[in-house]
Amino acid sequence: MSDPRHCLELLREYESRNITFIAPDGSWPIVWERARGCHVWDATGRRYLDLTAAFGVAAAGHANPRVVRAGQEQMARLLHAMGDVHPHALKAQLARELSRRTFERWPASRGATRTGKTIFCNSGFEAVEAALKTAHLATGRAGVLAFEGAYHGLGYGALNATHRARFRSPFRRQLREFATFAPFPERRADLPGAMAAVEQALAGRKIGAVLVEPIQARGGIRVPPVGFLRQLRRWCRAYGALLVLDEIYTGFGRTGRWFACEHEGVAPDLVCLGKALTGGFPLSACVGRADWMDAAWPPSDGEAIHTSTFLGHPVGCAMALAELRELERRRLAERSATTGAALLARLRRLRAPRGHRLRARGRGLLVGLELLTRDGAPATDWSLAVTQRLLARGFIILPEGPAAHVLGFTPPLTITVRQLERAVRALDAALRETAR
């Protein structure tokens, strides 16, 4: 075991000070040593139940043996290839598999192709930027309509469509700011106003892409009312804009379906994927309807106009194929639906301490518990205190939302109801202790 204090001292000395928050009293963070299944061990050997799946990545469990084996075998065979020049077989296989699991399963509009084509990337925000480029090339329109509360990543392209001022404001002078923002509805009563704003923005015929998360994860586990995505689909078709779904967090079983858009039977024009795609290797993808992708991107003449050194990395492709097989073999999307429903029901039975309010929401194993004051204001201090108290008790959880007042449950999809019950009991105690 390593010395966590030495690790944190090195980070203080050599990492940008804006990255890792280190509490003066040493209560935060822990230094991860290893992880397996639903558990993480820190550098002192202490075990924690991970209620985050490391930002939703470890959908099939940390260090899933089949996924790890696929990566190890690929590393020994071919560690790196040549991106957009000399391909390797796994990149082609994964592109085909992503088409099968998206556009070949989704309902197609009249005259549309039933296959998808992929641009591989490394991180989630790169998949978003590939989608924005595709929409611009396909429609000839530079404008993007995004939504209040949206988080699409922090690269300069994606940052234009990320709503939170904390991320945007320091760089505003360098942003072109080609995105406009519409309200994100959370209640049925919000839907008419939100859709009126969408239609008004689209009517100017300058919007090439409507970019939306089916559920806002980092925005505070905000779940829109049923019908929201269907109405967006209709307006995009009417005004010639592409519907781009950011399923980086919600994809691959997280919400109880393979993809969150399937709850409404809506097929996007482009979908952005990442996080759980590989279970732990940096690989993401923008998958688009084949006819739109062909309309946007010219045939290669030997020099791609959108590429990267590690495009379609062979180790990532091997792990992604293994991860997809695991999700299917273990029926983890279906398990997420039933386990998540049990978790949500248990959270809704929690009684808030006097002077406080609780509100639980979510879909599948993307669940949030909102902590509020008596008058309905975000209880940020309470949320942060609960987060730290749970960490001290052996549970890893993170607050979400601009005010960091929503406790987010995004555990590995392999977690059991018994493990979640234990976590909720610890949460109940932490809520009462910190409220006092």
C-alpha positions in Angstrom: 0.0 0.0 0.0 1.2 3.5 -0.8 1.2 6.5 1.5 -1.8 8.7 0.7 -0.2 11.7 2.4 2.8 11.5 0.0 0.4 11.3 -3.0 -1.4 14.4 -1.9 1.8 16.2 -1.3 3.0 15.4 -4.8 -0.3 16.7 -6.2 0.0 19.9 -4.3 3.4 20.4 -5.6 3.1 19.3 -9.2 -0.5 19.3 -10.4 -2.4 22.4 -11.4 -4.0 23.6 -8.2 -7.5 23.9 -9.9 -7.8 20.1 -10.3 -7.9 18.2 -7.1 -9.6 19.6 -4.0 -7.6 18.7 -0.9 -9.3 19.6 2.4 -6.9 21.2 5.0 -8.0 18.7 7.7 -7.3 15.7 5.4 -10.9 14.5 5.3 -11.0 14.7 1.5 -10.1 13.1 -0.9 -9.3 9.5 -0.4 -6.5 8.0 -2.6 -7.8 5.1 -4.7 -5.6 2.0 -4.7 -7.7 -0.6 -6.4 -11.3 -1.3 -7.3 -13.4 -4.4 -8.0 -17.1 -4.9 -8.7 -18.9 -2.3 -6.6 -16.1 -1.6 -4.2 -13.0 0.6 -4.0 -10.1 0.3 -1.7 -8.0 3.3 -0.7 -4.3 3.5 -0.1 -4.7 2.6 3.6 -6.6 -0.6 2.6 -10.0 0.6 3.7 -13.0 -0.6 1.5 -15.8 1.6 0.2 -19.1 0.9 -1.6 -18.9 3.0 -4.7 -22.3 4.7 -5.5 -20.8 6.7 -8.4 -19.3 3.9 -10.7 -16.5 6.5 -11.1 -18.7 9.0 -12.9 -20.9 6.3 -14.4 -18.0 4.5 -16.2 -17.9 1.1 -14.4 -21.4 0.0 -15.5 -20.5 -3.7 -15.6 -18.5 -3.3 -12.3 -15.0 -2.1 -11.6 -12.3 -4.3 -13.2 -14.8 -6.6 -14.8 -12.8 -9.7 -15.4 -13.9 -10.2 -19.0 -13.3 -6.6 -19.9 -9.9 -6.5 -18.2 -8.9 -9.7 -20.0 -9.9 -8.3 -23.4 -7.8 -5.2 -22.8 -4.8 -7.2 -21.5 -4.9 -9.6 -24.5 -5.2 -6.7 -26.9 -2.2 -4.8 -25.3 0.0 -7.9 -25.8 -1.1 -8.2 -29.4 -1.4 -4.6 -30.7 -1.0 -1.7 -28.3 -1.5 1.2 -30.7 -2.5 1.6 -34.4 -2.7 4.5 -36.8 -6.0 6.2 -36.3 -7.3 7.4 -39.7 -4.5 5.8 -41.8 -3.9 2.0 -41.4 -7.0 0.5 -39.5 -7.3 -2.5 -37.3 -10.1 -5.0 -37.3 -11.6 -4.1 -33.9 -12.4 -0.6 -35.0 -14.5 -1.9 -37.8 -16.2 -4.4 -35.6 -17.0 -1.8 -33.0 -18.4 0.6 -35.5 -20.7 -2.1 -36.8 -21.7 -3.1 -33.3 -22.6 0.5 -32.4 -24.8 0.7 -35.5 -26.6 -2.4 -34.5 -27.3 -1.2 -31.0 -28.5 2.3 -32.0 -30.0 3.1 -35.4 -30.6 -0.5 -36.5 -32.8 -0.9 -33.3 -34.5 2.5 -33.3 -37.5 3.5 -35.4 -36.5 5.1 -38.7 -38.3 8.1 -40.2 -39.7 7.7 -43.7 -36.9 7.4 -46.3 -34.1 7.3 -43.7 -31.4 4.8 -43.6 -31.4 2.1 -40.9 -27.7 2.1 -40.2 -25.3 4.4 -38.3 -21.8 5.6 -39.0 -19.3 6.4 -36.3 -16.6 8.9 -35.5 -14.5 7.6 -32.7 -13.1 10.0 -30.1 -11.3 9.8 -26.8 -13.5 11.7 -24.2 -17.1 12.7 -24.1 -16.7 16.3 -25.0 -14.9 15.3 -28.2 -17.9 13.2 -29.2 -20.1 16.2 -28.7 -17.8 18.4 -30.8 -17.8 15.8 -33.6 -21.6 15.9 -33.5 -21.7 19.7 -33.7 -19.3 19.6 -36.7 -21.4 17.0 -38.4 -24.6 19.0 -37.9 -22.9 22.2 -39.2 -21.6 20.4 -42.3 -24.9 18.6 -43.0 -27.2 21.6 -42.6 -24.9 24.6 -43.4 -26.1 26.3 -40.2 -23.7 27.2 -37.4 -26.2 27.8 -34.6 -26.8 25.3 -31.8 -29.8 25.2 -29.4 -28.9 23.7 -26.0 -30.7 23.8 -22.6 -30.4 25.6 -19.3 -28.5 23.3 -16.9 -26.8 21.4 -19.7 -23.3 19.9 -19.2 -21.7 18.8 -22.5 -18.0 19.0 -21.5 -15.4 21.7 -21.3 -13.5 21.7 -24.6 -14.0 25.0 -26.4 -16.5 23.7 -28.8 -18.6 21.8 -26.2 -18.2 24.6 -23.7 -20.3 26.8 -25.9 -23.2 24.5 -25.2 -22.5 23.9 -21.5 -24.7 26.2 -19.6 -23.2 26.7 -16.1 -21.5 30.1 -15.7 -18.8 28.6 -13.5 -17.3 26.8 -16.5 -18.0 29.3 -19.2 -17.3 32.7 -17.6 -13.5 32.5 -17.2 -13.2 31.8 -21.0 -16.0 33.9 -22.4 -13.7 36.3 -24.3 -12.3 33.3 -26.3 -15.7 31.7 -27.0 -17.6 32.4 -30.2 -20.8 31.6 -28.2 -22.7 30.0 -31.1 -25.2 28.4 -28.8 -28.5 29.7 -27.4 -30.3 28.2 -24.4 -33.9 27.2 -23.9 -35.5 26.2 -20.6 -35.2 22.5 -19.6 -38.6 21.4 -18.4 -38.8 19.3 -15.2 -42.6 19.3 -14.8 -45.5 18.8 -17.2 -46.5 22.4 -16.6 -43.1 23.6 -17.8 -43.4 21.8 -21.2 -45.4 24.4 -23.2 -43.1 27.3 -22.3 -40.0 25.3 -23.0 -41.3 24.1 -26.4 -42.4 27.6 -27.3 -38.8 28.8 -26.8 -37.5 25.9 -28.9 -39.9 26.7 -31.7 -39.0 30.4 -31.6 -35.3 29.6 -31.8 -35.7 27.1 -34.7 -38.0 29.3 -36.7 -35.1 31.6 -37.6 -33.6 28.7 -39.6 -30.1 29.4 -38.2 -30.0 26.4 -35.8 -28.3 23.3 -37.2 -28.4 21.2 -34.1 -30.6 20.8 -31.0 -28.3 19.3 -28.4 -29.9 17.8 -25.3 -29.3 15.3 -22.6 -32.4 13.0 -22.2 -31.8 13.4 -18.4 -29.4 16.0 -17.1 -26.9 14.2 -14.9 -24.4 16.8 -13.8 -27.2 19.3 -13.9 -28.8 17.7 -10.9 -30.4 14.4 -12.1 -33.1 16.5 -13.8 -35.7 14.3 -15.6 -37.9 16.0 -18.2 -41.6 15.1 -18.5 -42.7 12.4 -20.9 -43.2 13.9 -24.4 -40.3 16.3 -24.2 -38.0 14.3 -26.6 -40.9 13.5 -28.9 -41.8 17.2 -29.3 -38.1 18.0 -29.9 -38.0 15.3 -32.6 -41.0 16.8 -34.3 -39.7 20.4 -34.2 -36.3 19.4 -35.5 -37.9 17.6 -38.4 -40.2 20.5 -39.2 -37.4 23.1 -39.2 -34.5 21.1 -40.7 -32.3 20.9 -37.6 -30.6 17.7 -36.4 -31.5 16.3 -33.1 -28.3 15.4 -31.2 -28.7 13.4 -28.0 -25.9 13.5 -25.5 -26.2 10.0 -24.0 -22.6 10.0 -22.6 -24.0 9.5 -19.1 -27.4 8.0 -19.8 -26.3 5.4 -22.3 -25.6 1.6 -22.0 -28.3 0.7 -19.4 -27.9 3.5 -16.9 -31.6 4.5 -17.0 -33.1 1.0 -17.4 -33.0 0.9 -21.2 -30.0 0.6 -23.4 -30.4 4.3 -24.2 -32.5 6.8 -22.4 -34.2 8.0 -25.6 -35.8 4.5 -25.8 -38.2 5.4 -23.0 -40.0 7.7 -25.5 -39.3 5.7 -28.6 -37.3 8.6 -30.1 -34.5 8.2 -32.6 -32.0 11.1 -32.8 -30.0 12.0 -35.9 -26.8 11.9 -33.9 -26.0 10.3 -30.5 -22.9 11.0 -28.4 -21.6 8.0 -26.4 -18.8 7.6 -23.8 -18.3 6.7 -20.1 -19.7 3.2 -19.8 -18.7 2.3 -23.4 -15.4 0.6 -22.3 -15.8 0.3 -18.6 -12.6 2.3 -18.0 -10.6 3.1 -21.1 -10.8 6.6 -22.7 -12.9 6.0 -25.8 -16.0 7.8 -26.9 -18.1 7.9 -30.1 -20.4 10.1 -32.2 -22.8 7.8 -34.0 -24.9 9.4 -36.7 -27.6 8.2 -39.1 -25.7 7.1 -42.1 -27.4 9.4 -44.6 -26.7 12.5 -42.4 -23.1 11.4 -41.9 -22.6 10.9 -45.6 -24.2 14.3 -46.3 -21.9 16.0 -43.9 -18.5 14.4 -44.4 -16.8 14.0 -47.8 -15.0 10.8 -48.7 -11.4 10.6 -47.4 -8.8 11.7 -49.9 -6.0 10.6 -47.6 -6.2 13.5 -45.1 -9.2 13.4 -42.7 -10.5 16.8 -41.6 -11.5 15.5 -38.2 -9.2 13.0 -36.5 -6.8 12.4 -33.7 -3.7 10.3 -32.9 -5.6 7.8 -30.8 -8.8 7.6 -32.8 -10.4 4.1 -32.4 -7.6 2.9 -30.1 -7.3 -0.9 -30.3 -7.3 -1.5 -26.6 -10.4 0.7 -26.1 -12.2 -1.1 -29.0 -11.4 -4.5 -27.5 -12.7 -3.4 -24.1 -15.8 -1.8 -25.6 -16.7 -5.0 -27.4 -16.3 -7.0 -24.2 -18.2 -4.4 -22.1 -21.1 -4.5 -24.6 -21.2 -8.3 -24.4 -21.2 -8.1 -20.5 -24.0 -5.6 -20.4 -26.1 -7.9 -22.7 -25.0 -11.2 -21.1 -25.9 -10.1 -17.6 -29.0 -8.1 -18.7 -27.8 -5.1 -16.8 -30.2 -2.6 -18.5 -33.1 -4.6 -17.2 -31.4 -5.0 -13.8 -30.8 -1.3 -13.7 -34.6 -0.7 -14.1 -35.6 -3.0 -11.3 -32.8 -2.1 -8.9 -33.2 1.6 -9.6 -37.0 1.4 -8.9 -36.3 -0.2 -5.5 -33.7 2.5 -4.7 -36.0 5.3 -5.7 -38.9 3.9 -3.6 -36.6 3.6 -0.6 -35.3 7.2 -1.0 -38.9 8.5 -1.2 -39.7 6.9 2.1 -36.9 8.8 3.9 -38.2 11.4 6.3 -36.5 14.8 6.2 -35.2 16.2 9.5 -37.2 19.1 10.9 -36.5 22.3 9.0 -35.4 20.4 5.8 -37.0 18.9 2.7 -36.0 15.9 0.6 -37.0 15.2 -3.0 -36.0 12.0 -4.9 -36.2 11.5 -8.6 -34.5 9.5 -11.4 -34.8 6.7 -13.8 -33.0 3.3 -13.6 -29.8 3.7 -11.7 -29.5 7.4 -12.4 -31.1 8.7 -9.2 -30.9 12.0 -7.3 -31.9 13.0 -3.8 -32.4 16.8 -3.7 -31.6 18.4 -0.3 -33.6 21.6 0.4 -34.2 24.0 3.2 -37.6 24.5 4.7 -38.4 27.2 2.2 -37.2 25.1 -0.8 -33.8 26.7 -1.3 -30.8 24.4 -2.2 -29.2 23.1 1.1 -25.7 23.0 -0.2 -23.9 23.0 3.1 -26.0 20.1 4.3 -25.4 18.2 1.0 -21.6 18.6 1.3 -21.7 17.6 5.0 -23.6 14.4 4.1 -21.2 13.6 1.3 -18.3 13.8 3.7 -20.1 11.9 6.5 -20.9 9.1 4.1 -17.3 8.9 2.9 -16.1 8.6 6.5 -18.6 5.7 6.8 -17.3 3.9 3.7 -19.6 5.1 1.0 -18.5 7.1 -2.1 -21.2 9.5 -3.4 -21.0 12.9 -5.2 -23.3 16.0 -5.1 -24.7 17.2 -8.5 -26.3 20.4 -9.8 -25.0 24.0 -9.9 -25.6 24.3 -6.1 -24.2 20.9 -5.4 -27.3 20.0 -3.4 -28.4 16.8 -5.2 -26.8 13.6 -4.0 -26.3 11.5 -7.2 -26.7 7.7 -7.2 -25.0 6.3 -10.3 -23.5 3.0 -9.0 -22.3 0.1 -11.0 -25.3 -1.7 -12.6 -24.2 -4.8 -10.9 -25.0 -3.4 -7.4 -27.5 -5.4 -5.3 -30.6 -4.2 -3.6 -29.1 -5.3 -0.3 -26.0 -3.1 -0.9 -28.3 -0.2 -1.7 -30.4 -0.7 1.4 -27.2 -0.6 3.5 -26.2 2.7 1.7 -29.7 4.2 2.3 -29.5 3.3 6.0 -26.2 5.1 6.3 -27.6 8.0 4.3 -30.6 8.3 6.6 -28.3 8.5 9.7 -26.0 11.0 7.9 -28.9 13.2 7.0 -30.0 13.4 10.6 -26.5 13.8 12.1 -25.5 16.6 9.8 -28.9 18.4 10.0 -28.3 18.8 13.7 
